[in-house]
Amino acid sequence: MTSSLFDIETSERNVDDSQSKNKAPKKVSFFRKWGPALIAIAGVIALNAALLGPSGQNVPALTEKQQRRHMLAEERTNAVLSMEPDHAKDKIMRSSFGSRHLSEEEGGVMEYTRRRHRVLNEYVHVDVSEEFTDFGKWSVAAIYFAFWVFLMFPNWFLPIGRPGIALGGGMTMVVYRFILLQTGQGPFFDANKVIIMEPLFLLFGLMLTTIYLEKMERGGLFDKLRDSLDDPVNWKRSAKIMAMSTIGSAAVMNDSVVLIFSGVVVDLCVRHKVANSLPYLLSLATTANIGSGLTMTGNPQNILIVSLAYDDIEWMEFASNMVLPVIAATIINSIMMFTYYGSELFPGSSGFMQNMGIMFGGNRTPEMLAQEHAYYAKQAAAREEMEETSGWSLWSKLQILVTFAFLGCFASGLDVSVVSICAGIILMVIASYKRQHYDPRADTTEYDGDGNPLPPKKTYDMEGNEIEPEEEELVTESETTLTEVDYGLLLLFIGQFILIGSFDDTGIPQAFFSMTMGDCAQQMTSVPCVYWFVMIVTILSNVASNVPVVQMLAATFPYATPYDWMQVSYSATIAGNLTMLGSAANMIVAFQAAKVGDRTFTSERHAPFGIPSCLLSLYAGTFLLSTVHFSPECSVKLGQCDEE
């Protein structure tokens, strides 16, 4: 079926449009929709069965080198536990363990290890699973999975929306955990502790900054960014979105990129009258997750990994390990995008081979030529208006200055939450000053039927005295722009933090990891166990969220090597493309698109593309990372590398 994406003002095209409207939409078959996902899942199962054996009998025994590493880890832990705690210094440091490079006077490696051990066991991951009864543990898990389904498929139930569902789930969990505590079925639940404030501060700051970049001036920085992604050809527009999202997520953070550009992508779809915006929203979300894996600041779990790792992981070391897997995942995701959504991105094309000719041979279908003609016709009609707004005004230059200052502070290692909120506040002050001193006042003059202005109406009091009109009050930012912050998105993450935190208390994610890894638990990143390990991390990242999974692994394997963390980082990042709940970036895209009326980005529509893209990217990248990596497979601080 061919559908016009533009209004072409010719009688011939109007006839084609009317004929296309009369055609019944072609229903996608089950295999066409879910076939790639089912094949990818079957391939993963077959690969791991072939490598490990159906019952895991092919798992190799631990080598002498691996046994030596485990012995060193046990000796270091026992030595740390025998050290006298420094309660005064621990009270000051609380959830931080300070520098990795302590002098001999400060205690050296052993004091650093003691502090880190305390943080991992007292702040990052406190094991209270033994305090649950079986009923308490499994009932909490049942509540969690019920709301997990509600969040995954919100349209299947009451029209409450994901923020309301998450908040209701969080409050349900708090009340139920209190009931378990009173009846002796479970431990105390500290809901405040499981709410991670840094992502909430970051989201608020990014939303504030984004709103002022968009609303400050017509034709400003935000509009120019949108125009840079525009193109009359569908596949080129999708390619531009993917390139921008990949590079931007690596440079800044995936959550910030999708928060800024979700509205831009929807606006482009509206501008071109796109019937199906899903390919473009998927282009944004999937490549944001992939691109964020390149750098240690690309997503929250990477930042956490670098901070919790026992050994130092430098920025260039991290990027050099990830460059090949990220490039491979980007290529796989792009090929799948152009193949799976070929009919939308290549209108009028007969199939894959013609699509390749269009991309690399410069060919065009009649439908694509019609789109280009309509696009350039509209540009010519609006040329005068574009010339008026094409320059860089003072306010646009100030936006650029604040944006580059924000990126510079971010790259220098300053707290991203504080930086984003400060950037939003600076833009708020600039916008309010501009509105007060430069923007024209709203015209409140009334006119008669002939267009003549009417004199202002006079009002009188009870005694017949004329009441002088009060001076017009300026509308404040609290009444205008600040009301556009998506506080519902913050509620969504608060509710999810509470649900996930309570579920992690049960110990079920840890038990699932230990049970499924089996003999591979002690050699999780060695071939062939690494291919099963990354699959377990991917599943847990979608069930229990990637940040808690990283925290759990840091506490379970406190002396994991830099190479181990590279594999965890890549799998936890790519896991964001498996399901809608696998990444905060996916939720932000869905929420921002729905805010402007586009509800095409749903779990049911995401999964048929996300599952095969995620699994293919995961295993291709894992193979490349296990073959070519620059991080050591031993811990320098533990002394494992001395013998290698």
PESULRA-V795220 format. One record per residue. N is the residue number from 1. RES is the residue in three letters. SS is DSSP state (H for helix, E for strand, L for the rest). D_FIRST is the distance of its C-alpha to the first C-alpha in whole Angstrom. Layout:
BEGIN
<<N,RES,SS,D_FIRST> <N,RES,SS,D_FIRST>>
END
This chain:
BEGIN
<<1,MET,L,0> <2,THR,L,4> <3,SER,L,7> <4,SER,L,10> <5,LEU,L,13> <6,PHE,L,16> <7,ASP,L,17> <8,ILE,L,18> <9,GLU,L,21> <10,THR,L,20> <11,SER,H,20> <12,GLU,H,18> <13,ARG,H,15> <14,ASN,H,16> <15,VAL,H,15> <16,ASP,H,11> <17,ASP,H,11> <18,SER,H,13> <19,GLN,H,10> <20,SER,H,7> <21,LYS,H,10> <22,ASN,H,11> <23,LYS,L,8> <24,ALA,L,9> <25,PRO,L,7> <26,LYS,L,7> <27,LYS,L,11> <28,VAL,L,12> <29,SER,L,15> <30,PHE,H,18> <31,PHE,H,19> <32,ARG,H,16> <33,LYS,H,17> <34,TRP,H,20> <35,GLY,H,21> <36,PRO,H,22> <37,ALA,H,24> <38,LEU,H,26> <39,ILE,H,27> <40,ALA,H,28> <41,ILE,H,30> <42,ALA,H,31> <43,GLY,H,32> <44,VAL,H,34> <45,ILE,H,36> <46,ALA,H,37> <47,LEU,H,38> <48,ASN,H,40> <49,ALA,H,42> <50,ALA,H,42> <51,LEU,H,44> <52,LEU,H,46> <53,GLY,L,46> <54,PRO,L,45> <55,SER,L,48> <56,GLY,L,49> <57,GLN,L,52> <58,ASN,L,50> <59,VAL,L,51> <60,PRO,L,54> <61,ALA,L,57> <62,LEU,L,58> <63,THR,L,60> <64,GLU,H,63> <65,LYS,H,61> <66,GLN,H,59> <67,GLN,H,62> <68,ARG,H,64> <69,ARG,H,61> <70,HIS,H,61> <71,MET,H,65> <72,LEU,H,65> <73,ALA,H,63> <74,GLU,H,65> <75,GLU,H,68> <76,ARG,H,66> <77,THR,H,65> <78,ASN,H,69> <79,ALA,H,70> <80,VAL,H,68> <81,LEU,H,69> <82,SER,L,73> <83,MET,L,73> <84,GLU,L,74> <85,PRO,L,72> <86,ASP,L,72> <87,HIS,H,71> <88,ALA,H,72> <89,LYS,H,70> <90,ASP,H,67> <91,LYS,H,67> <92,ILE,H,67> <93,MET,H,64> <94,ARG,L,62> <95,SER,L,59> <96,SER,L,59> <97,PHE,L,61> <98,GLY,L,62> <99,SER,L,62> <100,ARG,L,61> <101,HIS,L,64> <102,LEU,L,67> <103,SER,L,71> <104,GLU,L,73> <105,GLU,L,75> <106,GLU,L,72> <107,GLY,L,72> <108,GLY,H,69> <109,VAL,H,67> <110,MET,H,68> <111,GLU,H,68> <112,TYR,H,65> <113,THR,H,64> <114,ARG,H,66> <115,ARG,H,64> <116,ARG,H,61> <117,HIS,H,61> <118,ARG,H,62> <119,VAL,H,59> <120,LEU,H,57> <121,ASN,H,59> <122,GLU,H,60> <123,TYR,H,57> <124,VAL,H,54> <125,HIS,L,54> <126,VAL,L,57> <127,ASP,L,57> <128,VAL,L,57> <129,SER,H,56> <130,GLU,H,59> <131,GLU,H,60> <132,PHE,L,57> <133,THR,L,58> <134,ASP,H,56> <135,PHE,H,55> <136,GLY,H,54> <137,LYS,H,52> <138,TRP,H,50> <139,SER,H,49> <140,VAL,H,48> <141,ALA,H,46> <142,ALA,H,44> <143,ILE,H,44> <144,TYR,H,42> <145,PHE,H,40> <146,ALA,H,39> <147,PHE,H,38> <148,TRP,H,37> <149,VAL,H,34> <150,PHE,H,34> <151,LEU,H,33> <152,MET,H,31> <153,PHE,L,29> <154,PRO,H,30> <155,ASN,H,28> <156,TRP,H,29> <157,PHE,L,32> <158,LEU,L,34> <159,PRO,L,32> <160,ILE,L,35> <161,GLY,L,33> <162,ARG,H,34> <163,PRO,H,37> <164,GLY,H,38> <165,ILE,H,38> <166,ALA,H,39> <167,LEU,H,42> <168,GLY,H,43> <169,GLY,H,43> <170,GLY,H,45> <171,MET,H,48> <172,THR,H,47> <173,MET,H,48> <174,VAL,H,51> <175,VAL,H,53> <176,TYR,H,52> <177,ARG,H,54> <178,PHE,H,57> <179,ILE,H,57> <180,LEU,H,57> <181,LEU,H,60> <182,GLN,H,62> <183,THR,L,62> <184,GLY,L,62> <185,GLN,L,59> <186,GLY,L,58> <187,PRO,L,59> <188,PHE,L,59> <189,PHE,L,55> <190,ASP,L,56> <191,ALA,H,52> <192,ASN,H,53> <193,LYS,H,54> <194,VAL,H,50> <195,ILE,L,48> <196,ILE,L,48> <197,MET,H,49> <198,GLU,H,48> <199,PRO,H,44> <200,LEU,H,44> <201,PHE,H,46> <202,LEU,H,44> <203,LEU,H,41> <204,PHE,H,43> <205,GLY,H,44> <206,LEU,H,41> <207,MET,H,39> <208,LEU,H,42> <209,THR,H,42> <210,THR,H,38> <211,ILE,H,38> <212,TYR,H,41> <213,LEU,H,39> <214,GLU,H,36> <215,LYS,H,39> <216,MET,L,42> <217,GLU,L,40> <218,ARG,L,37> <219,GLY,L,37> <220,GLY,L,38> <221,LEU,H,38> <222,PHE,H,35> <223,ASP,H,33> <224,LYS,H,34> <225,LEU,H,32> <226,ARG,H,29> <227,ASP,H,29> <228,SER,H,30> <229,LEU,H,27> <230,ASP,L,24> <231,ASP,L,22> <232,PRO,L,20> <233,VAL,L,18> <234,ASN,H,16> <235,TRP,H,17> <236,LYS,H,21> <237,ARG,H,21> <238,SER,H,20> <239,ALA,H,23> <240,LYS,H,25> <241,ILE,H,25> <242,MET,H,26> <243,ALA,H,29> <244,MET,H,30> <245,SER,H,30> <246,THR,H,32> <247,ILE,H,34> <248,GLY,H,35> <249,SER,H,35> <250,ALA,H,38> <251,ALA,H,40> <252,VAL,L,40> <253,MET,L,39> <254,ASN,H,35> <255,ASP,H,36> <256,SER,H,37> <257,VAL,H,34> <258,VAL,H,31> <259,LEU,H,33> <260,ILE,H,33> <261,PHE,H,30> <262,SER,H,28> <263,GLY,H,28> <264,VAL,H,27> <265,VAL,H,24> <266,VAL,H,23> <267,ASP,H,24> <268,LEU,H,22> <269,CYS,H,19> <270,VAL,H,20> <271,ARG,H,21> <272,HIS,L,18> <273,LYS,L,16> <274,VAL,L,14> <275,ALA,L,12> <276,ASN,L,13> <277,SER,L,17> <278,LEU,H,17> <279,PRO,H,17> <280,TYR,H,19> <281,LEU,H,22> <282,LEU,H,22> <283,SER,H,23> <284,LEU,H,25> <285,ALA,H,27> <286,THR,H,27> <287,THR,H,28> <288,ALA,H,31> <289,ASN,H,32> <290,ILE,H,32> <291,GLY,H,34> <292,SER,H,36> <293,GLY,L,38> <294,LEU,L,39> <295,THR,L,42> <296,MET,L,44> <297,THR,L,44> <298,GLY,L,40> <299,ASN,L,40> <300,PRO,H,42> <301,GLN,H,43> <302,ASN,H,44> <303,ILE,H,46> <304,LEU,H,48> <305,ILE,H,48> <306,VAL,H,50> <307,SER,H,52> <308,LEU,H,53> <309,ALA,L,53> <310,TYR,L,57> <311,ASP,L,57> <312,ASP,L,56> <313,ILE,L,52> <314,GLU,L,52> <315,TRP,H,49> <316,MET,H,49> <317,GLU,H,49> <318,PHE,H,46> <319,ALA,H,44> <320,SER,H,45> <321,ASN,H,44> <322,MET,H,41> <323,VAL,H,40> <324,LEU,H,39> <325,PRO,H,37> <326,VAL,H,35> <327,ILE,H,34> <328,ALA,H,33> <329,ALA,H,31> <330,THR,H,29> <331,ILE,H,28> <332,ILE,H,27> <333,ASN,H,25> <334,SER,H,23> <335,ILE,H,22> <336,MET,H,21> <337,MET,H,19> <338,PHE,H,17> <339,THR,H,16> <340,TYR,H,15> <341,TYR,L,13> <342,GLY,H,12> <343,SER,H,8> <344,GLU,H,10> <345,LEU,H,13> <346,PHE,L,12> <347,PRO,L,9> <348,GLY,L,8> <349,SER,L,11> <350,SER,L,11> <351,GLY,L,13> <352,PHE,H,16> <353,MET,H,18> <354,GLN,H,16> <355,ASN,H,16> <356,MET,H,20> <357,GLY,H,20> <358,ILE,H,19> <359,MET,H,21> <360,PHE,H,24> <361,GLY,H,24> <362,GLY,L,23> <363,ASN,L,20> <364,ARG,L,17> <365,THR,L,14> <366,PRO,H,14> <367,GLU,H,12> <368,MET,H,14> <369,LEU,H,17> <370,ALA,H,16> <371,GLN,H,16> <372,GLU,H,20> <373,HIS,H,21> <374,ALA,H,20> <375,TYR,H,22> <376,TYR,H,25> <377,ALA,H,25> <378,LYS,H,25> <379,GLN,H,28> <380,ALA,H,30> <381,ALA,H,30> <382,ALA,L,31> <383,ARG,H,34> <384,GLU,H,37> <385,GLU,H,36> <386,MET,H,35> <387,GLU,H,38> <388,GLU,H,40> <389,THR,H,39> <390,SER,L,38> <391,GLY,L,42> <392,TRP,L,43> <393,SER,L,45> <394,LEU,H,48> <395,TRP,H,46> <396,SER,H,43> <397,LYS,H,46> <398,LEU,H,47> <399,GLN,H,44> <400,ILE,H,44> <401,LEU,H,47> <402,VAL,H,47> <403,THR,H,44> <404,PHE,H,46> <405,ALA,H,49> <406,PHE,H,46> <407,LEU,H,45> <408,GLY,H,48> <409,CYS,H,50> <410,PHE,H,47> <411,ALA,H,48> <412,SER,L,52> <413,GLY,L,51> <414,LEU,L,52> <415,ASP,L,51> <416,VAL,H,47> <417,SER,H,47> <418,VAL,H,50> <419,VAL,H,49> <420,SER,H,46> <421,ILE,H,48> <422,CYS,H,50> <423,ALA,H,47> <424,GLY,H,46> <425,ILE,H,49> <426,ILE,H,50> <427,LEU,H,47> <428,MET,H,48> <429,VAL,H,51> <430,ILE,H,50> <431,ALA,H,47> <432,SER,H,50> <433,TYR,H,52> <434,LYS,H,50> <435,ARG,H,49> <436,GLN,H,53> <437,HIS,H,54> <438,TYR,L,51> <439,ASP,L,48> <440,PRO,L,49> <441,ARG,L,50> <442,ALA,L,48> <443,ASP,L,49> <444,THR,L,50> <445,THR,L,52> <446,GLU,L,51> <447,TYR,E,51> <448,ASP,L,52> <449,GLY,L,50> <450,ASP,L,51> <451,GLY,L,50> <452,ASN,L,53> <453,PRO,E,54> <454,LEU,L,56> <455,PRO,L,59> <456,PRO,L,58> <457,LYS,L,59> <458,LYS,L,63> <459,THR,E,64> <460,TYR,E,67> <461,ASP,L,69> <462,MET,L,71> <463,GLU,L,74> <464,GLY,L,72> <465,ASN,L,72> <466,GLU,E,69> <467,ILE,E,67> <468,GLU,L,66> <469,PRO,L,62> <470,GLU,L,62> <471,GLU,L,60> <472,GLU,L,57> <473,GLU,L,56> <474,LEU,L,53> <475,VAL,L,50> <476,THR,L,51> <477,GLU,H,48> <478,SER,H,48> <479,GLU,H,47> <480,THR,L,44> <481,THR,H,43> <482,LEU,H,44> <483,THR,H,42> <484,GLU,H,39> <485,VAL,L,40> <486,ASP,L,38> <487,TYR,H,41> <488,GLY,H,38> <489,LEU,H,37> <490,LEU,H,41> <491,LEU,H,41> <492,LEU,H,39> <493,PHE,H,40> <494,ILE,H,44> <495,GLY,H,43> <496,GLN,H,41> <497,PHE,H,44> <498,ILE,H,46> <499,LEU,H,44> <500,ILE,H,44> <501,GLY,H,48> <502,SER,H,49> <503,PHE,H,47> <504,ASP,H,48> <505,ASP,H,52> <506,THR,L,51> <507,GLY,L,51> <508,ILE,H,48> <509,PRO,H,46> <510,GLN,H,49> <511,ALA,H,50> <512,PHE,H,47> <513,PHE,H,47> <514,SER,H,50> <515,MET,H,49> <516,THR,H,46> <517,MET,H,48> <518,GLY,H,51> <519,ASP,H,53> <520,CYS,H,50> <521,ALA,H,51> <522,GLN,H,54> <523,GLN,H,52> <524,MET,L,49> <525,THR,L,48> <526,SER,L,49> <527,VAL,L,47> <528,PRO,L,46> <529,CYS,H,46> <530,VAL,H,44> <531,TYR,H,41> <532,TRP,H,42> <533,PHE,H,43> <534,VAL,H,40> <535,MET,H,38> <536,ILE,H,41> <537,VAL,H,41> <538,THR,H,37> <539,ILE,H,37> <540,LEU,H,40> <541,SER,H,38> <542,ASN,H,36> <543,VAL,H,38> <544,ALA,L,41> <545,SER,L,40> <546,ASN,H,40> <547,VAL,H,43> <548,PRO,H,45> <549,VAL,H,45> <550,VAL,H,46> <551,GLN,H,49> <552,MET,H,50> <553,LEU,H,50> <554,ALA,H,52> <555,ALA,H,54> <556,THR,H,54> <557,PHE,L,54> <558,PRO,L,56> <559,TYR,L,57> <560,ALA,L,54> <561,THR,L,53> <562,PRO,H,51> <563,TYR,H,49> <564,ASP,H,49> <565,TRP,H,47> <566,MET,H,45> <567,GLN,H,43> <568,VAL,H,43> <569,SER,H,42> <570,TYR,H,39> <571,SER,H,38> <572,ALA,H,39> <573,THR,H,36> <574,ILE,H,34> <575,ALA,H,34> <576,GLY,H,32> <577,ASN,H,29> <578,LEU,L,29> <579,THR,L,29> <580,MET,H,29> <581,LEU,H,32> <582,GLY,H,33> <583,SER,L,34> <584,ALA,H,35> <585,ALA,H,32> <586,ASN,H,29> <587,MET,H,31> <588,ILE,H,32> <589,VAL,H,28> <590,ALA,H,27> <591,PHE,H,30> <592,GLN,H,30> <593,ALA,H,26> <594,ALA,H,27> <595,LYS,H,30> <596,VAL,L,27> <597,GLY,L,25> <598,ASP,L,22> <599,ARG,L,22> <600,THR,L,19> <601,PHE,L,22> <602,THR,L,23> <603,SER,H,25> <604,GLU,H,22> <605,ARG,H,20> <606,HIS,H,22> <607,ALA,H,24> <608,PRO,H,21> <609,PHE,H,21> <610,GLY,H,24> <611,ILE,H,26> <612,PRO,H,25> <613,SER,H,26> <614,CYS,H,29> <615,LEU,H,30> <616,LEU,H,30> <617,SER,H,31> <618,LEU,H,34> <619,TYR,H,35> <620,ALA,H,34> <621,GLY,H,36> <622,THR,H,39> <623,PHE,H,40> <624,LEU,H,40> <625,LEU,H,42> <626,SER,H,44> <627,THR,H,45> <628,VAL,L,45> <629,HIS,L,47> <630,PHE,L,50> <631,SER,L,51> <632,PRO,L,54> <633,GLU,L,54> <634,CYS,L,57> <635,SER,L,58> <636,VAL,L,61> <637,LYS,L,62> <638,LEU,L,63> <639,GLY,L,65> <640,GLN,H,62> <641,CYS,H,62> <642,ASP,H,65> <643,GLU,H,66> <644,GLU,L,63>>
END
